[in-house]
Amino acid sequence: MNGVTIGQAAAFVGVTVKTVRHYHKLGVVKEPERDSSGYRRYGSAELLRLVQARTLAAAGVPLAEIGSLLDADPALFAAALADVERQFTERIEELIARRDTLHRLADGDRALLPDRAVALLERMSGLGFPAEEVAAAREGWVLARALVPESFDDYLTHIEHALEDTRFVALIKRATEAATWEPDDPRIAELATAMADHLLANPAHLKIVTGLQARTDAATRYKLIALHGEEQGSAAARGVALVETKLRAAGIHIPRPDTH
């Protein structure tokens, strides 16, 4: 009797009979002819092919590609393996990126914002900004990064510089306090004037307002960011509108809802 049965072949190679039959179905390993007794016998050639197929499959090579790989000449085989290795490298890099994202998710802010932005949020907390203001800034920055990605790094630079100015920090804290006022409180107009005057006197700080103007759908994107979390008609919304009006009167381009 020459050769072994399919069960023995599977056991020798370290796979299941089902796997051997699957290799046959895909054409990876040719099914041997039946002997005089009606049994298919696997000889050394078939066993070698099974071992090669199992090894490539275990390495992650798609089964659909194994047959052509085993049939290729040495040069083509080497080139094909190099291509498979390249694909693996890309998949590894993608998986590492996904793993890093999971780590960032576990770290809260770092899932949606770069480390630089997270550091700024921590700095705002250290400067005494209320937790709700820091949270609003976080959400606004996530939107800004998504809607105007090409300007986001510069925007963070403007924020970094502005936080070094104690007068600007005081104005922002005052604006945070103003969010609790009634919309018709006369102090809102006074604060808006003070904020507009400061921005006009400090062009670098003004870029915090003008820097997030996208090339397309400018008004829509600007409003989504500028008024994030603010209810229409609220004190905060009225304050933003007054500041924008004063800046426009000074010749500063601020997108309007009906323009681009």
VEXDOKOL-737070 format. One line per field, with one value per residue: residue number from 1; residue in three letters; x, y, z of N, C-alpha, C in turn. Coordinates in steps of 0.02 Angstrom, whole numbers, plus 50000, padded with zeros to 5 digits. Layout:
<rs>
n: [NUM|...] $
res: [ALA|...] $
n_x: [X|...] $
n_y: [Y|...] $
n_z: [Z|...] $
ca_x: [X|...] $
ca_y: [Y|...] $
ca_z: [Z|...] $
c_x: [X|...] $
c_y: [Y|...] $
c_z: [Z|...] $
</rs>
This chain:
<rs>
n: [1|2|3|4|5|6|7|8|9|10|11|12|13|14|15|16|17|18|19|20|21|22|23|24|25|26|27|28|29|30|31|32|33|34|35|36|37|38|39|40|41|42|43|44|45|46|47|48|49|50|51|52|53|54|55|56|57|58|59|60|61|62|63|64|65|66|67|68|69|70|71|72|73|74|75|76|77|78|79|80|81|82|83|84|85|86|87|88|89|90|91|92|93|94|95|96|97|98|99|100|101|102|103|104|105|106|107|108|109|110|111|112|113|114|115|116|117|118|119|120|121|122|123|124|125|126|127|128|129|130|131|132|133|134|135|136|137|138|139|140|141|142|143|144|145|146|147|148|149|150|151|152|153|154|155|156|157|158|159|160|161|162|163|164|165|166|167|168|169|170|171|172|173|174|175|176|177|178|179|180|181|182|183|184|185|186|187|188|189|190|191|192|193|194|195|196|197|198|199|200|201|202|203|204|205|206|207|208|209|210|211|212|213|214|215|216|217|218|219|220|221|222|223|224|225|226|227|228|229|230|231|232|233|234|235|236|237|238|239|240|241|242|243|244|245|246|247|248|249|250|251|252|253|254|255|256|257|258|259|260] $
res: [MET|ASN|GLY|VAL|THR|ILE|GLY|GLN|ALA|ALA|ALA|PHE|VAL|GLY|VAL|THR|VAL|LYS|THR|VAL|ARG|HIS|TYR|HIS|LYS|LEU|GLY|VAL|VAL|LYS|GLU|PRO|GLU|ARG|ASP|SER|SER|GLY|TYR|ARG|ARG|TYR|GLY|SER|ALA|GLU|LEU|LEU|ARG|LEU|VAL|GLN|ALA|ARG|THR|LEU|ALA|ALA|ALA|GLY|VAL|PRO|LEU|ALA|GLU|ILE|GLY|SER|LEU|LEU|ASP|ALA|ASP|PRO|ALA|LEU|PHE|ALA|ALA|ALA|LEU|ALA|ASP|VAL|GLU|ARG|GLN|PHE|THR|GLU|ARG|ILE|GLU|GLU|LEU|ILE|ALA|ARG|ARG|ASP|THR|LEU|HIS|ARG|LEU|ALA|ASP|GLY|ASP|ARG|ALA|LEU|LEU|PRO|ASP|ARG|ALA|VAL|ALA|LEU|LEU|GLU|ARG|MET|SER|GLY|LEU|GLY|PHE|PRO|ALA|GLU|GLU|VAL|ALA|ALA|ALA|ARG|GLU|GLY|TRP|VAL|LEU|ALA|ARG|ALA|LEU|VAL|PRO|GLU|SER|PHE|ASP|ASP|TYR|LEU|THR|HIS|ILE|GLU|HIS|ALA|LEU|GLU|ASP|THR|ARG|PHE|VAL|ALA|LEU|ILE|LYS|ARG|ALA|THR|GLU|ALA|ALA|THR|TRP|GLU|PRO|ASP|ASP|PRO|ARG|ILE|ALA|GLU|LEU|ALA|THR|ALA|MET|ALA|ASP|HIS|LEU|LEU|ALA|ASN|PRO|ALA|HIS|LEU|LYS|ILE|VAL|THR|GLY|LEU|GLN|ALA|ARG|THR|ASP|ALA|ALA|THR|ARG|TYR|LYS|LEU|ILE|ALA|LEU|HIS|GLY|GLU|GLU|GLN|GLY|SER|ALA|ALA|ALA|ARG|GLY|VAL|ALA|LEU|VAL|GLU|THR|LYS|LEU|ARG|ALA|ALA|GLY|ILE|HIS|ILE|PRO|ARG|PRO|ASP|THR|HIS] $
n_x: [50043|50035|50064|49957|49800|49671|49639|49753|49848|49805|49825|49965|50011|49956|49830|49651|49540|49437|49497|49594|49509|49453|49564|49578|49460|49481|49585|49712|49787|49808|49689|49724|49726|49613|49657|49673|49589|49494|49519|49584|49751|49881|50035|50213|50232|50106|50092|50198|50154|50039|50097|50168|50061|49989|50084|50098|49966|49955|50041|49965|49938|49818|49704|49661|49768|49871|49887|49933|50051|50126|50142|50223|50380|50545|50589|50473|50399|50471|50454|50316|50299|50363|50275|50164|50216|50230|50096|50058|50134|50073|49947|49983|50029|49909|49834|49910|49888|49752|49754|49823|49728|49628|49695|49702|49568|49541|49603|49525|49514|49616|49576|49509|49574|49733|49888|49939|49827|49760|49849|49833|49702|49718|49799|49711|49626|49716|49732|49621|49498|49325|49258|49154|49177|49300|49259|49170|49259|49336|49243|49212|49336|49354|49256|49307|49428|49380|49300|49375|49511|49631|49668|49683|49801|49867|49770|49776|49901|49875|49787|49874|49964|49873|49830|49933|49915|49859|49753|49671|49636|49563|49455|49395|49359|49267|49172|49129|49066|48965|48879|48782|48700|48551|48483|48458|48536|48624|48761|48811|48828|48926|49031|49049|49094|49216|49282|49287|49362|49483|49521|49537|49642|49740|49801|49850|49774|49652|49652|49607|49473|49459|49534|49475|49408|49342|49382|49275|49096|49101|49028|48934|49015|49089|48989|48943|49049|49077|48959|48936|48848|48780|48624|48502|48469|48516|48615|48751|48751|48702|48806|48914|48863|48859|48995|49041|48972|49031|49162|49145|49104|49222|49287|49329|49326|49196|49110|48941|48779|48708|48799|48955] $
n_y: [49941|50104|50265|50367|50378|50506|50548|50511|50587|50717|50716|50696|50815|50910|50970|50979|50853|50915|51035|50991|50945|51066|51132|51054|51088|51222|51210|51216|51109|50968|50840|50674|50529|50387|50229|50052|49999|50090|50198|50359|50397|50477|50531|50567|50686|50749|50765|50853|50965|50994|51028|51143|51225|51234|51301|51426|51472|51480|51585|51686|51710|51734|51603|51595|51639|51553|51437|51487|51543|51432|51370|51453|51506|51511|51647|51723|51676|51726|51863|51874|51837|51945|52045|52004|52017|52156|52193|52140|52220|52344|52315|52288|52413|52483|52416|52448|52585|52585|52525|52624|52725|52670|52675|52811|52841|52790|52885|52995|53156|53145|53061|53129|53246|53325|53305|53430|53515|53459|53489|53626|53637|53588|53688|53795|53756|53765|53902|53944|53939|53902|53735|53705|53796|53753|53628|53667|53731|53621|53543|53633|53643|53515|53514|53618|53565|53463|53529|53633|53586|53624|53742|53722|53697|53821|53895|53843|53891|54029|54029|53985|54094|54195|54156|54194|54325|54421|54512|54473|54345|54379|54443|54336|54254|54337|54340|54209|54212|54299|54222|54177|54283|54383|54396|54530|54607|54753|54750|54659|54720|54812|54727|54664|54770|54796|54676|54675|54790|54752|54644|54708|54790|54700|54612|54479|54409|54428|54340|54224|54230|54257|54159|54035|54016|53932|53877|53839|53841|53936|54021|53934|53837|53917|53969|53853|53821|53940|53966|53851|53752|53860|53930|53998|54169|54176|54246|54227|54202|54325|54408|54361|54395|54536|54567|54521|54608|54731|54707|54687|54814|54878|54837|54706|54544|54440|54294|54288|54216|54202|54208|54166] $
n_z: [50000|49951|50014|50123|50213|50203|50331|50403|50337|50368|50507|50514|50456|50536|50531|50509|50441|50375|50339|50247|50146|50112|50059|49945|49878|49848|49762|49807|49850|49755|49736|49770|49660|49666|49738|49695|49786|49802|49883|49922|49918|50003|49953|49973|49899|49900|50038|50065|49996|50068|50192|50155|50116|50237|50315|50250|50262|50400|50419|50379|50247|50122|50081|49950|49879|49899|49817|49691|49733|49775|49654|49584|49509|49588|49592|49568|49675|49785|49762|49774|49907|49967|49935|50006|50133|50138|50137|50260|50345|50327|50379|50510|50551|50541|50639|50751|50754|50781|50907|50978|50970|51050|51172|51186|51196|51320|51391|51389|51336|51240|51141|51041|51022|50988|51082|51109|51114|51221|51323|51326|51372|51500|51546|51545|51648|51752|51756|51814|51749|51744|51761|51672|51568|51519|51474|51374|51288|51251|51178|51076|51014|50966|50866|50787|50743|50663|50568|50514|50480|50419|50476|50610|50688|50684|50748|50878|50912|50919|51028|51129|51139|51175|51301|51379|51404|51530|51532|51427|51471|51584|51523|51454|51560|51617|51517|51525|51647|51612|51540|51623|51643|51616|51450|51412|51492|51528|51547|51459|51334|51368|51401|51278|51201|51265|51240|51098|51075|51134|51052|50929|50958|50977|50862|50852|50944|50888|50784|50836|50819|50682|50623|50603|50479|50354|50186|50110|50125|50228|50317|50375|50438|50524|50610|50671|50751|50825|50896|50965|51078|51129|51163|51054|51070|51198|51334|51309|51170|51125|51166|51086|50960|50970|50983|50859|50774|50806|50766|50629|50595|50608|50499|50494|50427|50459|50443|50388|50424|50304|50202|50115] $
ca_x: [50000|50074|50031|49916|49732|49662|49643|49823|49882|49787|49858|50037|50024|49934|49768|49593|49518|49397|49544|49622|49457|49446|49621|49561|49406|49510|49638|49778|49820|49771|49664|49755|49682|49597|49695|49632|49540|49444|49539|49634|49812|49924|50106|50258|50221|50045|50105|50241|50111|49997|50138|50181|49999|49974|50132|50080|49903|49969|50075|49916|49928|49750|49702|49651|49832|49922|49899|49976|50117|50162|50155|50267|50452|50575|50592|50405|50379|50503|50422|50249|50305|50380|50213|50123|50247|50212|50026|50057|50161|50020|49896|50011|50028|49839|49814|49944|49852|49688|49770|49839|49665|49596|49730|49683|49499|49545|49632|49478|49521|49665|49545|49484|49616|49805|49917|49948|49763|49746|49891|49802|49643|49745|49824|49653|49604|49764|49723|49560|49436|49276|49258|49107|49208|49350|49222|49144|49316|49354|49195|49221|49398|49342|49220|49352|49476|49346|49271|49427|49574|49690|49685|49679|49865|49878|49721|49803|49955|49844|49762|49932|49988|49822|49827|49988|49894|49814|49693|49627|49611|49512|49396|49363|49326|49208|49123|49102|49019|48909|48833|48728|48660|48493|48503|48452|48578|48666|48832|48833|48852|48989|49082|49061|49136|49283|49312|49301|49418|49544|49539|49561|49707|49787|49787|49865|49716|49596|49655|49567|49407|49462|49575|49436|49364|49357|49381|49208|49043|49133|48981|48904|49064|49106|48936|48940|49102|49072|48900|48926|48824|48745|48556|48485|48438|48547|48662|48814|48741|48697|48873|48951|48835|48880|49066|49047|48948|49082|49220|49127|49103|49292|49315|49353|49281|49167|49057|48871|48742|48681|48852|49010] $
ca_y: [50000|50165|50325|50364|50402|50578|50559|50507|50645|50775|50709|50707|50885|50953|51005|50934|50825|50967|51083|50959|50946|51136|51144|51023|51126|51284|51195|51228|51043|50924|50780|50614|50479|50330|50169|49996|49984|50144|50249|50408|50390|50536|50514|50620|50749|50781|50786|50912|51021|51010|51062|51210|51263|51248|51351|51491|51491|51500|51650|51737|51717|51713|51538|51603|51656|51503|51393|51519|51552|51368|51351|51502|51490|51541|51721|51749|51658|51775|51928|51869|51839|52014|52085|51984|52048|52228|52199|52128|52280|52395|52294|52296|52485|52501|52390|52488|52649|52573|52515|52689|52761|52643|52702|52882|52842|52779|52945|53050|53207|53128|53022|53173|53306|53311|53318|53502|53543|53434|53528|53693|53630|53582|53754|53836|53737|53793|53974|53958|53938|53854|53670|53707|53833|53707|53577|53699|53740|53554|53524|53679|53627|53454|53536|53659|53520|53424|53572|53676|53553|53656|53800|53706|53705|53893|53916|53826|53938|54092|54019|53982|54162|54235|54137|54227|54394|54420|54551|54431|54291|54409|54455|54272|54232|54381|54316|54148|54233|54332|54172|54167|54343|54388|54420|54603|54639|54804|54735|54619|54767|54840|54674|54653|54826|54786|54620|54695|54838|54715|54606|54755|54816|54644|54571|54409|54380|54432|54281|54170|54237|54255|54104|53975|54029|53882|53899|53825|53842|53971|54045|53877|53807|53966|53973|53790|53823|53999|53964|53784|53747|53920|53933|54059|54216|54175|54301|54213|54213|54397|54436|54345|54435|54605|54570|54514|54670|54783|54690|54700|54887|54899|54812|54637|54497|54387|54265|54295|54154|54198|54219|54118] $
ca_z: [50000|49946|50038|50184|50204|50216|50403|50424|50309|50408|50572|50504|50439|50592|50515|50511|50377|50343|50309|50188|50094|50090|50014|49881|49846|49822|49715|49838|49848|49710|49767|49738|49628|49709|49722|49673|49838|49804|49931|49900|49958|50000|49953|49998|49862|49926|50107|50062|49975|50125|50242|50129|50119|50307|50339|50223|50291|50469|50416|50362|50175|50104|50048|49878|49847|49914|49760|49641|49764|49774|49585|49553|49510|49648|49590|49578|49743|49830|49751|49801|49980|49986|49930|50063|50192|50136|50159|50332|50378|50326|50426|50577|50565|50552|50704|50803|50757|50816|50977|51007|50978|51110|51230|51192|51220|51392|51420|51382|51284|51190|51087|50989|51016|50994|51148|51117|51134|51289|51368|51332|51415|51568|51564|51561|51715|51799|51759|51852|51710|51770|51726|51616|51514|51491|51437|51313|51244|51226|51126|51021|50978|50927|50806|50746|50711|50612|50516|50483|50500|50392|50517|50681|50722|50693|50798|50944|50925|50940|51096|51174|51149|51208|51371|51414|51416|51587|51517|51386|51514|51626|51482|51440|51621|51625|51468|51552|51699|51579|51513|51672|51648|51572|51383|51405|51542|51495|51554|51402|51283|51392|51395|51206|51179|51292|51204|51030|51078|51148|50992|50877|50980|50979|50802|50863|50978|50841|50741|50867|50789|50609|50598|50588|50423|50304|50117|50083|50177|50283|50367|50410|50483|50576|50659|50708|50801|50868|50939|50991|51146|51150|51140|51020|51115|51265|51347|51274|51098|51114|51173|51026|50904|50978|50967|50786|50743|50816|50725|50559|50587|50604|50436|50501|50394|50499|50402|50409|50410|50236|50154|50117] $
c_x: [50044|50033|49988|49847|49728|49666|49714|49862|49868|49823|49933|50053|50004|49874|49711|49578|49477|49441|49574|49571|49447|49503|49607|49510|49433|49565|49707|49820|49777|49750|49693|49703|49668|49640|49646|49578|49486|49460|49588|49693|49857|49997|50147|50247|50161|50056|50148|50199|50065|50035|50151|50118|49981|50020|50114|50014|49912|50003|50027|49906|49857|49751|49696|49717|49884|49938|49945|50046|50158|50180|50205|50340|50483|50575|50523|50380|50407|50470|50352|50251|50322|50318|50167|50150|50230|50140|50020|50081|50109|49965|49919|50009|49957|49815|49847|49908|49786|49700|49784|49776|49627|49629|49709|49611|49498|49571|49589|49491|49566|49637|49527|49527|49690|49831|49923|49884|49745|49787|49861|49740|49665|49771|49766|49627|49650|49759|49658|49496|49388|49276|49211|49136|49261|49316|49195|49200|49336|49307|49202|49283|49392|49306|49267|49402|49444|49323|49323|49496|49636|49713|49693|49745|49880|49831|49747|49861|49929|49817|49819|49957|49938|49819|49884|49971|49842|49750|49644|49596|49555|49447|49358|49327|49263|49153|49090|49050|48956|48858|48774|48683|48597|48514|48501|48493|48624|48740|48857|48861|48919|49046|49099|49106|49208|49319|49331|49361|49484|49567|49567|49629|49761|49773|49801|49807|49656|49594|49619|49497|49410|49497|49537|49385|49384|49351|49312|49158|49067|49084|48952|48953|49082|49053|48931|48992|49090|49014|48885|48903|48786|48674|48542|48448|48467|48594|48727|48807|48736|48766|48916|48929|48858|48954|49076|49026|49000|49144|49205|49127|49174|49326|49343|49302|49261|49110|48988|48834|48720|48734|48905|49076] $
c_y: [50062|50224|50312|50391|50477|50594|50558|50568|50708|50774|50723|50781|50932|50996|50956|50907|50877|51018|51054|50960|51017|51155|51114|51065|51190|51272|51207|51164|50998|50860|50718|50567|50422|50270|50113|49977|50038|50199|50298|50404|50450|50514|50573|50686|50786|50806|50849|50973|51042|51049|51134|51254|51282|51303|51420|51517|51516|51568|51706|51749|51694|51647|51544|51617|51601|51459|51423|51531|51488|51346|51397|51478|51528|51617|51751|51734|51709|51843|51929|51872|51909|52058|52068|52017|52123|52238|52188|52189|52335|52378|52303|52369|52509|52478|52429|52555|52641|52562|52581|52731|52736|52670|52775|52888|52833|52840|53006|53094|53185|53084|53066|53234|53287|53331|53393|53535|53522|53474|53598|53690|53625|53650|53800|53820|53767|53868|53994|53961|53886|53790|53670|53745|53790|53653|53605|53710|53674|53535|53568|53664|53563|53470|53574|53615|53482|53468|53614|53647|53590|53716|53785|53716|53779|53920|53902|53873|54005|54086|54019|54053|54203|54219|54166|54299|54393|54459|54510|54375|54318|54421|54389|54246|54273|54359|54251|54163|54263|54283|54159|54228|54337|54417|54496|54641|54690|54790|54694|54664|54797|54789|54662|54708|54816|54730|54640|54743|54802|54676|54651|54783|54762|54596|54496|54374|54379|54370|54221|54170|54227|54194|54041|53988|53982|53912|53888|53822|53880|53991|53988|53848|53853|53967|53910|53791|53879|53995|53894|53787|53808|53921|54000|54105|54218|54234|54290|54225|54287|54430|54423|54388|54508|54614|54567|54577|54725|54769|54703|54776|54914|54872|54742|54590|54442|54358|54276|54231|54146|54210|54166|54156] $
c_z: [50000|49972|50099|50169|50219|50290|50429|50399|50350|50475|50566|50494|50495|50575|50522|50442|50339|50308|50246|50131|50067|50043|49946|49843|49814|49770|49742|49835|49804|49746|49732|49708|49677|49688|49703|49724|49843|49852|49900|49946|49947|50006|49979|49964|49889|49998|50109|50045|50032|50179|50220|50135|50191|50334|50314|50253|50363|50472|50397|50289|50158|50065|49973|49841|49855|49854|49710|49668|49759|49703|49550|49555|49569|49649|49603|49649|49793|49824|49782|49878|50005|49984|49988|50127|50196|50161|50234|50370|50381|50376|50498|50597|50579|50621|50761|50811|50794|50891|51012|51018|51039|51173|51242|51218|51296|51428|51408|51322|51226|51134|51028|50977|51022|51064|51161|51142|51205|51340|51379|51377|51488|51593|51582|51631|51767|51807|51794|51811|51740|51729|51666|51556|51480|51449|51372|51263|51212|51167|51064|50980|50938|50862|50759|50709|50654|50553|50479|50500|50476|50434|50591|50717|50734|50747|50868|50962|50950|51012|51146|51190|51190|51283|51412|51432|51472|51573|51475|51428|51557|51586|51468|51502|51634|51578|51492|51606|51668|51551|51560|51678|51604|51505|51375|51457|51507|51499|51495|51348|51304|51384|51322|51179|51202|51255|51133|51028|51090|51086|50938|50895|50981|50921|50811|50897|50932|50796|50771|50836|50714|50581|50579|50533|50365|50234|50085|50140|50239|50338|50409|50460|50540|50631|50702|50764|50851|50918|50966|51064|51171|51121|51107|51069|51185|51272|51309|51199|51082|51118|51112|50967|50909|50961|50892|50751|50748|50773|50651|50546|50581|50541|50439|50468|50443|50458|50431|50391|50339|50183|50161|50121] $
</rs>
